[in-house]
Amino acid sequence: MKLTFLGTRGEIEARTSRHRMHSSLMVSYRGSEVMVDCGADWLCQINDLRPKAIFVTHAHPDHAWGLKGGGPCPVYAPEETWRLIQDYDVRDRHVVEHRRAVEVRGMVVEAFPVEHSVRAPAVGYKISGGRAAIFYAPDVVYIHDREQALEGAKLYVGDGATVVRSMVRRRGDALFGHAPIRTQLTWCQKEGVSRAIFTHCGTELVAGDEPSLVARIEEMARERGIRTEVAHDGMEVVLR
């Protein structure tokens, strides 16, 4: 299984050559490619990428608005997401149900509900190809059924909006926002995931002193026995 980080920028104004495009991941397995998320930056560029399928985590602009002009392949998303993008010209629509795995092009994809937004409910995806499995949650406050979501995962790909500062907010009983990288590393430690990569980078990383912040992240990861990286646009990772 090969992962290509097509884009690694969150919904922020700042951008650099390393973090130019909205966060999107291409997963390649046995000659087929599945794209996860298609934000506004990718509008009119999907045909050039030629994925065999697209999975959407939620309906925010930096994750779904690239589909406004339609999708060139089957598109998979939870029912809550389809309701919010019902006017998009996507003809081959598939509803993803929580905790019900679907097989696409030899890969098995399972959606786990995560807390992130009140208005645009989100999921994280567990994607398996052969013996390799990853969990992808680019926008997350809390993972429901976290033990099952991360079970057997060789890699956790998480939310890089903030390093240590909490961006978690509450509205009534609902949580929304972004868990800091430090918290997500602790999740990995508790669930036995030995490697983590962070994407969907926020202003702190994109506009700040990225090398110093990466060193700090690596130190927090070592303390937890985890190998970690911050993704950049075009970065490739091969899982054996």
N, C-alpha and C positions, 0 to 999 in steps of 0.2 A: 504494500500500500504506500502510495506517495501522496504527500500533502503539499499543495502549492498555495501560499498565502498571497492571493491576488491583490488584496488590499488590507490595510491594518489600521486605518484611521477611523475614529468614532465620529459622531455628529458634532464636529467642532469646526471653528473657522480656521485654526492653524493647520498648516500642512507643510511637509518637507519632502525631499526626494525619497526618503525612507518610508514616510507615511503620507502618501498622496491620495490614495483611493479609499473609499469606504470599505470597511471590513468585509471580506468575502474569502471563502476557502474552497479550493478545488481538490477533491479527493479522487485519486486515480487508482484503479484496481483492475488488473487483467485487461488493459486496453480500453476501459470505459472510464468516463469522467463525470462525477456528480458535483455540482456547485451548491454551496450552502450560503444563502443570503445574496441579495442582489439589490444594493442600495442605489440611490439616485445617481451616483457617479457612474454607474454601469449602464444607464439608459443609452440605448442605441449601440452598445458595445457587446451585447450578449451574443449576437450572431457570430462575432469574430472568435469568441471563446468556444462555441460549439459544444456545450455540455450535453450529456444525454438525459439529464434530469436536474431540476433545481429544487432544493428544500429551503423553506423560509422559516426563520425562528420566530419572527413577529412582524407587525405591520408598520414599525417606525420608518421614517424616510430613508435612513442609512442602511436599512435591511430589506426593504421591499419596493421602493419607488422606482427602481430600475425596470420593474415589470409593467410600468404604466403603458408602455408601447406594445405590450404583449410578450409572450414567452415562446421561444423557438422549439420547446421540448416540453415534456410533462413537468408540471409544477406541483409540488407537495407542500401543504401547509395545514395547520390545525383549523378547525371550523371557525374559531374566534378571529383568526387572521383573515380568512376568506370573507367574512362579513365586513371587515374594514376595507378590503380592497376589491369588493365585489364588482366595481365598475371597470376594473382593469381588463384589457382585451386578451385575457389568458384563456385559451380554448380548451387545453388539455389539463383539467383541474383534478387534483386528488386530495381528499381529506385525510389528514394524518390524525389518528386517535392516540391519546395518551397511553403509553405503555403497551401499545400493540405494534409489534415489529412488522416492517414491510421489507420485501426483498426487491432491490432495484439494481439491475446490471451486475449481479453477483455479490452485491453488498447488502448487508442487513442494517436497516436504520430504525431506531426506536426513539420516540419522542418522550422526554420527561418534562413535566411542568416545572417551571422555575418562576420565582418572584422577580419582577423587574419593573413592570409598568401596570398601573391600574387600568388605563384606557386601552393599552395594546398588550394583552396577555402574551407571555413568551414561553418558549420551550427551549431546552437544550437537546442536542441529538447525540445518541450513542451510535457510532458507525463502526461496523465490523466488516472486515474483509479477510477471509481465511482465519488465521489465528491472531491477527492484529486488530485491536479495537481502540478507539479514541472516544473521548467525550468532549463535545464542542458546545460551549456556553459563552458567547461573546458579550452578552448583557445579562448580568445576574446579581441578585441580592441573596437568594437562598435557593437551594436545589431540593425539591421534594423527592423523597425516596432516594436520598443521596447515596446510601450504601449500595443499592442496586444499580444506580446510574454509573457509579465509578467502579463497580466490581469487574475485575478482569481488564480494565483499561490500561494500556501501555502508556497512554499520554492523556493529560488533561489540557485542553485549550480554553483559556478563560479570558476574563474581562480585565483589560488594562486601563480602565478609566482613571484609576487612582492607585497609588502605591500603598500608603498607610492611612491616609485621611479617609474617614468614613463618609460616603455619599449616600447613606441609607436614610430614607425618610419614611414617615408613617402617616397614613390617612385613615383614620378609624382603626380597624384591625388589619389593614393592608399595608405591607411594606413595598417601597419602590425605590429605585435608584441603582447604585452600584456597590457591590462589596469590594473592599480594597484587596489588592494583590496579597497582602499579608494574611488576610482571612482565608483566601482561597488556597494558599499554600498549606495552611493548617488543615483544611478539608482533605487535601491530597495526603498529608501525613497520616491523618486518622484513618483514611480508607486504603492506605497502602499503594498509592499511585506514586511512582518514583520519578516521574518526569512531568514538567509543566511548561507550557508556552503561553505567553500572554499576547493577545491581539486587541483590536478595538481600542487603540491607544488614545488616551485623553490628552487634554492640554498640558497637564503636568509633564508627560513624557515627550510629546511632540514639540512643544515650545520651550521646554526646560533643558536642563543639562542631562541629556539622556545617558551618556556614559556613567556619570556619577550615580544616577538613579538605578541603572542596570546593575552596577556594582552592589548597591544596597539591596536590591532584590535578590541577587545571587547569594549574598550573605545570609539573608533571611531563609533562603531555600536550603543552604548548607546546614543551618541550624536544625532543619527539619528532615535532613537526609534526602533532599530532592534535588534533581538536576533541572535547571530552568533557563529559559531564554525569553527575550522580548522579540516578537516577530517583526519583520519589516516586509514591505511590498516586494514580491518576487521570491521570497525565501522558500526553499524546498526542503522537505524532511521526508526521509524514507524510513518506514517501519518494517523490519524484517519479521 
